[in-house]
Amino acid sequence: MNTLTLNGTKQWIKTSNHPIAKFLFVTIKSLLNFDIPLPKFFLKLLYHCHCFFRTLFASLARVFIWTPLLKGRLDGVGKRLYLYGGLPFISGATQIHIGNDCRISGHTTISGRVVSDPAPVLMVGDNVDIGWLTTIAVGSRIEIGNNVRIAGRAFFAGYPGHPIDPIDRAKGLPDTDNQVGDIILEDDVWLATGVSVMAGVHIGHGTIVAADSVVTHDLPSMVLAAGSPAKVIRSLSPSSKKFKDDL
């Protein structure tokens, strides 16, 4: 039965008032909604068995497959790397160095600018979290300090990938050097969910950037920043009056 005939039959069963069509509609719907009556304790047992084996298989894959594969790609790696959720996608000739006690989502994407000379460099410090669906586009150099927390869907835009000139863009030419910039996150920075950091940005230590913000210029140390473009909302320094008022 070809697709056209199959779709026509489905439509006839759903819309026709013919007794056979109504019978088939009720029968098929009953089969699709069929439920096996099982006691609650058995359903709980099935669920916990599923969770156990899912965790077991994920842990075995992490230890024996994904982590060794990632280490084979890295130029430098510290101790106790914890990779979860698969293998990050890495493109380009980026040099990647990761410190001790880092936790990285397998759904992370790391790309390096192809026309960069020398090769782009990504430096990740110690005790760093890189969350789910984070993209790190390294134009020339990106430095992530110690104890940094990067929540899900963060984006480091070290290079745009395309030139500004529409004619060059249509020709498939690469971006130009003046579109590329380093990105530096000092120690203890926290980027909340969905934060984008543009090329050339330097974020001072201890600064927190609120969810879905776009950081287009440097931010000082120990501040809370938010918005698009991100602006300083208040100081996080214990010596500031605003900090004391909030306690």
QUIJO-V501070 format. One record per pair of residues at least 4 apart in sequence whose C-alpha atoms are under 6 Angstrom apart, sorted by the first residue. I is the first residue (numbers start at 1). J is the second residue. Records with the same first field share a line. If there is no record, write none. Layout:
I = J / J
This chain:
12 = 16
13 = 21 / 25
24 = 28
30 = 34
50 = 54
53 = 57
60 = 64
61 = 65
62 = 66 / 67
63 = 67
66 = 86 / 87
74 = 96
75 = 95 / 96 / 97
76 = 97
77 = 97 / 98 / 99
78 = 99 / 100
79 = 100
80 = 101
81 = 101 / 102
82 = 103
83 = 103 / 104 / 105
84 = 105 / 106
85 = 105 / 106
86 = 106
87 = 106
88 = 106 / 107 / 108 / 109
89 = 109
90 = 109 / 110 / 111
91 = 111
92 = 111 / 112 / 114
94 = 112 / 119 / 120 / 121
95 = 121
96 = 122
97 = 123
98 = 124
99 = 124 / 125 / 126
100 = 126
101 = 126 / 127
102 = 127 / 128
103 = 129
104 = 130
105 = 131 / 132
107 = 132 / 133
108 = 133 / 134 / 135
109 = 135
110 = 135 / 136 / 137
111 = 137
112 = 120 / 137 / 138
113 = 139
120 = 140 / 141
121 = 141
122 = 141 / 142
123 = 143
124 = 144
125 = 144 / 145 / 146
126 = 146
127 = 146 / 147
128 = 147 / 148 / 149
129 = 149 / 150
130 = 150
131 = 150 / 151 / 152
132 = 152
133 = 152 / 153
134 = 152 / 153 / 154 / 155
135 = 155
136 = 155 / 156
137 = 156 / 157 / 158
138 = 158
139 = 158 / 159 / 180
140 = 182
141 = 182
142 = 182 / 183 / 184
143 = 184
144 = 185
145 = 185 / 186 / 187
146 = 187
147 = 187 / 188
148 = 188 / 189 / 190
149 = 190
150 = 191
151 = 192 / 193
152 = 193
153 = 194
154 = 194 / 195 / 196
155 = 196
156 = 196 / 197
157 = 198 / 199
158 = 180 / 181 / 199
159 = 180
161 = 175
162 = 174 / 175
163 = 169 / 174 / 175
168 = 173
169 = 173
181 = 199 / 200
182 = 199 / 200
183 = 199 / 200 / 201 / 202
184 = 202
185 = 203
186 = 204 / 205
187 = 205
188 = 205 / 206
189 = 205 / 206 / 207 / 208
190 = 208
191 = 208 / 209
192 = 210 / 211
193 = 211
194 = 211 / 212
195 = 211 / 212 / 213 / 214
196 = 214
197 = 215
198 = 216
201 = 217 / 218
202 = 218
203 = 218 / 219
204 = 220 / 221
205 = 221
206 = 221 / 222
207 = 221 / 222 / 223 / 224
208 = 224
209 = 224 / 225 / 226
210 = 226
213 = 226 / 227 / 228 / 230
214 = 228 / 229 / 230
215 = 229 / 230
216 = 229
222 = 236 / 237
223 = 234 / 235 / 236
224 = 232 / 233 / 234
225 = 230 / 231 / 232 / 233
226 = 230 / 231
238 = 243
